[in-house]
Amino acid sequence: MKKIIVNIIKSVVFLAGIIAVVAALGPVFTPKGNTRESGINNPKAKDYLAEPDNTIQVVAIGNSDIYSGFSPMEIWHNYGYTCVSAGEGAQVIYTAKNRLEEIYKNQKPDVVVFDVDELFYGNFKVRVAKTAEAVFEKYLPFVMYHDNWKLLFADEETKANIKYETTYYKGQMIDNSVLAVDPDNPPEECHYGDDIPYIYRKTFDEFARMCKDHGTKLLLIYSPTYNTWTKERHDSIAKYAEENDLDFIDFNDGSTGVTIDWSVDTRDGGKHLNSAAAKRVTLVVGDFIKDNYDLTDNRGNDAYKQWDSDYERYVKKYESTKGEAGKQDVDSGDKSGKKGGRKHHDKGKES
């Protein structure tokens, strides 16, 4: 018996040592920039890391529906609110909470726009796996970024691009092409239940509480979706919003006046909106923010003139991607050229 106890103690000490080493290596391998060359996951969703401190008023968080169906540049142009998107494909609420925590380190947004579709994502196995991945990213970043050891020996050109850099698209996927839903082969229905699962609900409560503690308005939206919305899911979110005194806009129940034609408003056969449809959705959200929250219009403020330049580049990209999917002109310039408030970086590419 004594031998068994000794072996157990040795095993615990050994595992604790491994965890301590992995945790210690985390800061070494954590990305030191928000560019692709920095080794960061989903760099297009990390514009907020480079924005000057306390300059972002609106943050949109969600899965691919938010980065496809919501336009930060339209918020800027039409309302004068600085806005970024932190949308990621297959994002789950724990990842969303991680992003919000990162944002609050350097920003004090007035409004967080959160797309609730991700609260119903995946079966039980997927929910557990994606949540575990998000936990590792937060507490043991070495597990997520172990490949970044290569950057320690990168060439000078790669090292020069390890930096914090803003973009003109602010996290949006700008794609105004059209690929209609094929009625004979529509997107597969994704239905894993109509109630917020427990593994997500607890974290969503923490997400909402974090917004409240920081004095941020949390605006829930359900972006237009071809295959994931149900009336029961709407009711589940509406009940949560009422219980927690939150605003909720559902673009799927006919209440907003936005009509989606899935033969022209999608870029990929009904999986996501294109940018023309995203513009209409964004204006409804922007009108709601303007009418219900007290935000400062920064248009005409010299401190934000870069946003006007970014909008011009956004329009160019918007126009260049019109047409049938796969047959548009391509604008490869992604960077705005603006230097971040927290980190110095070089001027970005110009298209």
C-alpha positions in Angstrom: 0.0 0.0 0.0 2.8 2.4 0.9 4.5 1.7 -2.4 1.2 2.5 -4.3 0.9 5.8 -2.5 4.5 6.7 -3.3 4.0 5.9 -6.9 0.9 8.0 -7.0 2.8 10.9 -5.4 5.6 10.5 -7.9 3.1 10.5 -10.8 1.4 13.6 -9.5 4.7 15.5 -9.1 5.8 14.4 -12.6 2.6 15.6 -14.2 2.7 18.9 -12.2 6.3 19.4 -13.4 5.2 18.9 -17.1 2.3 21.3 -16.7 4.6 23.9 -15.0 7.1 23.6 -17.9 4.4 23.9 -20.5 2.9 26.9 -18.7 6.3 28.6 -18.5 6.9 28.1 -22.2 3.6 29.8 -23.0 4.8 33.4 -23.1 7.8 32.4 -25.2 5.6 30.9 -28.0 2.6 33.2 -27.7 2.5 35.3 -30.9 4.2 38.7 -30.7 2.0 40.3 -33.4 -1.4 39.9 -35.2 0.0 39.2 -38.7 0.0 35.8 -40.3 3.8 35.8 -40.1 3.4 36.2 -36.3 2.0 32.7 -36.1 -1.3 33.8 -34.6 -4.5 31.9 -35.2 -7.1 33.7 -37.3 -5.1 36.9 -37.9 -8.0 38.5 -39.8 -10.0 38.5 -36.6 -7.3 40.1 -34.5 -7.3 43.7 -35.8 -8.3 44.9 -32.3 -4.8 43.9 -31.1 -3.2 46.7 -33.1 -5.8 49.5 -32.7 -4.7 52.4 -30.5 -5.8 52.0 -26.8 -9.4 52.9 -25.9 -10.4 54.0 -29.5 -12.8 51.2 -30.4 -16.5 51.9 -29.7 -18.2 48.8 -31.1 -17.0 45.2 -31.2 -18.7 42.4 -33.1 -18.1 38.9 -31.9 -19.3 35.6 -33.3 -18.7 32.8 -35.8 -18.4 33.1 -39.6 -21.9 34.6 -39.8 -20.5 37.7 -38.2 -17.4 38.1 -40.2 -19.4 37.5 -43.4 -22.6 39.3 -42.5 -21.5 42.4 -40.5 -19.5 45.4 -41.8 -17.4 47.5 -39.4 -16.6 50.0 -42.2 -20.3 50.6 -42.8 -20.7 51.3 -39.1 -18.0 53.9 -39.4 -19.2 55.5 -42.6 -22.8 55.8 -41.7 -22.6 56.5 -38.0 -19.0 57.6 -37.2 -18.5 54.7 -34.6 -15.1 52.9 -34.7 -15.8 49.3 -35.0 -14.0 46.0 -35.4 -15.1 42.4 -35.9 -13.6 39.5 -34.0 -15.5 36.8 -35.8 -14.0 33.3 -36.4 -15.1 30.2 -38.2 -16.7 27.7 -35.9 -16.1 30.0 -32.9 -17.6 28.8 -29.6 -18.6 30.9 -26.6 -15.5 30.1 -24.6 -13.4 31.4 -27.5 -15.6 34.5 -27.7 -15.0 35.1 -24.0 -11.3 34.8 -24.6 -11.5 37.4 -27.3 -13.5 39.8 -25.1 -11.0 39.4 -22.3 -8.2 40.3 -24.8 -10.2 43.3 -26.1 -10.7 44.7 -22.6 -7.0 44.7 -21.9 -6.7 47.8 -24.2 -10.2 48.8 -25.2 -13.3 50.1 -23.6 -16.1 49.4 -26.1 -19.4 51.0 -25.6 -21.2 48.1 -27.4 -20.6 44.5 -28.0 -22.6 43.0 -30.8 -22.8 39.2 -30.3 -24.2 36.8 -32.9 -26.0 34.0 -30.9 -25.8 31.4 -33.7 -22.6 29.9 -32.1 -24.5 29.1 -28.9 -26.1 26.2 -30.8 -23.0 25.0 -32.6 -22.1 21.3 -32.7 -23.0 18.1 -31.1 -21.9 17.2 -27.6 -18.5 15.9 -28.8 -17.8 19.0 -30.9 -18.8 21.3 -28.0 -16.5 19.6 -25.6 -13.6 19.5 -28.1 -13.9 23.1 -29.2 -14.3 24.3 -25.6 -11.2 22.4 -24.5 -9.3 23.9 -27.4 -10.3 27.4 -26.2 -9.2 26.6 -22.6 -5.8 25.4 -23.8 -5.4 28.6 -25.8 -6.0 30.7 -22.7 -4.1 28.7 -20.0 -1.6 26.7 -21.9 -0.8 28.7 -25.1 2.2 26.5 -25.8 -0.2 23.7 -26.7 -1.8 25.9 -29.4 1.3 27.7 -30.6 4.1 25.1 -30.2 4.9 25.4 -33.9 6.1 29.0 -33.3 9.5 27.7 -32.2 10.3 28.0 -35.9 9.9 31.8 -35.6 13.0 31.9 -33.3 15.0 30.9 -36.4 13.1 32.8 -39.0 14.7 34.8 -41.8 14.9 38.6 -41.6 12.0 39.1 -43.9 9.7 37.0 -41.8 10.8 38.6 -38.6 10.1 42.0 -40.1 6.5 41.0 -40.6 6.1 39.8 -37.0 4.2 43.0 -35.8 0.9 44.5 -34.9 -0.8 46.0 -37.9 -4.3 47.3 -38.5 -6.4 46.4 -41.5 -8.9 48.4 -43.6 -11.5 45.6 -43.4 -11.5 45.4 -39.5 -12.2 41.7 -39.4 -14.8 41.5 -42.1 -14.5 39.1 -45.1 -15.4 41.4 -47.9 -16.8 39.3 -50.7 -19.6 40.7 -52.8 -19.9 37.8 -55.2 -23.0 35.7 -55.8 -23.4 31.9 -55.6 -27.0 31.1 -55.2 -28.4 28.3 -53.1 -28.8 25.2 -55.3 -32.4 24.0 -54.5 -31.3 20.5 -55.4 -28.3 20.6 -53.0 -28.9 23.2 -50.3 -26.7 23.6 -47.2 -27.1 20.7 -44.8 -29.4 21.5 -41.9 -27.5 21.9 -38.6 -29.8 21.1 -35.7 -28.4 19.9 -32.4 -31.1 21.2 -30.1 -33.0 24.4 -29.5 -31.9 25.3 -26.0 -28.5 26.8 -25.1 -26.5 23.7 -23.9 -25.2 23.8 -20.4 -21.5 23.7 -21.5 -22.2 27.0 -23.3 -24.7 28.6 -21.0 -22.4 29.0 -18.0 -19.7 30.6 -20.2 -22.3 32.8 -21.9 -23.4 34.0 -18.4 -19.8 35.0 -17.7 -19.5 36.7 -21.1 -22.6 38.8 -20.4 -21.5 39.6 -16.9 -18.1 40.7 -18.2 -19.8 43.2 -20.5 -22.0 44.5 -17.6 -19.0 44.8 -15.3 -17.2 47.0 -17.9 -20.2 49.2 -18.6 -20.6 47.8 -22.1 -24.0 47.3 -23.7 -24.4 43.7 -25.0 -26.6 43.6 -28.1 -27.6 40.1 -29.2 -28.3 39.4 -32.9 -29.2 36.4 -34.9 -27.8 37.0 -38.3 -29.7 35.7 -41.4 -29.1 32.0 -41.8 -30.4 29.5 -44.3 -30.1 26.4 -42.3 -29.6 26.9 -38.5 -32.4 29.2 -37.3 -35.6 27.8 -35.7 -38.5 29.5 -33.9 -37.5 27.5 -30.8 -34.0 28.9 -30.9 -35.4 32.4 -31.3 -37.6 31.8 -28.2 -34.6 30.5 -26.2 -32.6 33.6 -26.9 -35.5 36.0 -26.5 -36.1 34.4 -23.0 -32.5 34.8 -22.1 -32.5 38.4 -23.3 -35.6 39.3 -21.3 -34.2 37.6 -18.1 -31.0 39.5 -18.4 -32.3 42.8 -19.6 -30.5 42.5 -23.0 -31.5 43.8 -26.4 -32.0 41.2 -29.2 -32.4 41.6 -32.9 -33.4 38.5 -34.9 -33.0 38.8 -38.7 -34.8 35.6 -39.3 -38.3 36.2 -37.9 -39.4 39.0 -40.2 -39.2 41.7 -37.6 -36.3 43.8 -39.0 -37.6 44.5 -42.5 -34.5 42.9 -44.0 -35.4 40.3 -46.6 -32.8 37.8 -47.7 -33.0 36.4 -51.2 -30.8 33.3 -51.1 -30.4 33.5 -54.9 -28.5 36.7 -54.8 -27.5 37.5 -51.2 -25.1 34.7 -50.6 -21.5 34.2 -51.7 -21.3 30.4 -51.2 -24.6 28.7 -51.9 -26.4 29.7 -48.7 -23.7 29.2 -46.1 -22.9 32.9 -45.6 -24.2 36.3 -46.7 -22.3 38.3 -49.3 -21.2 41.8 -48.5 -24.2 43.5 -50.2 -26.5 41.6 -47.8 -24.1 42.3 -44.9 -24.5 46.0 -45.6 -28.2 45.9 -45.2 -27.9 43.9 -42.0 -25.3 46.3 -40.6 -27.4 49.3 -41.2 -30.2 47.9 -39.1 -27.8 47.2 -36.3 -26.3 50.7 -36.7 -29.7 52.3 -36.6 -30.5 50.4 -33.4 -27.2 51.5 -31.7 -27.7 55.1 -32.7 -31.3 55.2 -31.5 -30.7 53.3 -28.2 -27.1 53.9 -27.0 -25.2 57.2 -26.5 -22.1 56.9 -28.7 -20.0 59.7 -30.1 -19.9 60.3 -33.8 -16.2 60.6 -34.7 -16.5 61.6 -38.3 -14.6 64.8 -38.9 -12.3 64.2 -36.0 -8.7 64.4 -37.2 -7.7 61.8 -34.8 -9.8 59.3 -36.8 -9.0 60.4 -40.4 -7.4 57.0 -41.1 -10.8 55.5 -40.8 -12.0 57.5 -43.8 -9.0 56.2 -45.8 -9.8 52.7 -44.7 -13.4 53.1 -45.8 -12.2 54.1 -49.3 -10.2 50.9 -49.5 -13.2 49.0 -48.2 -15.4 50.4 -51.0 -12.7 49.5 -53.6 -12.6 45.9 -52.4 -16.4 45.8 -52.2 -16.8 46.9 -55.8 -14.0 44.6 -57.0 -15.6 41.5 -55.7 -19.0 42.0 -57.3 -20.2 39.4 -59.8 -20.4 35.6 -60.1 -18.4 33.8 -57.5 -14.9 33.0 -58.7 -14.9 35.6 -61.4 -14.1 38.9 -59.6 -11.1 41.1 -59.7 -8.8 40.5 -56.6 -7.4 43.2 -54.4 -4.6 41.6 -52.5 -3.8 44.5 -50.2 -5.0 43.8 -46.7 -3.2 46.3 -44.5 -4.5 49.8 -43.8 -1.1 51.3 -43.3 -2.0 52.6 -39.9 0.4 52.1 -37.0 -1.2 50.5 -34.0 -1.4 52.4 -30.7 0.4 49.8 -28.6 3.0 48.5 -31.0 5.0 50.1 -33.7 4.8 48.5 -37.1 5.7 49.3 -40.7 3.4 50.7 -43.3 1.2 48.1 -44.9 0.9 47.1 -48.5 -1.1 49.4 -50.8 -3.3 47.9 -53.4 
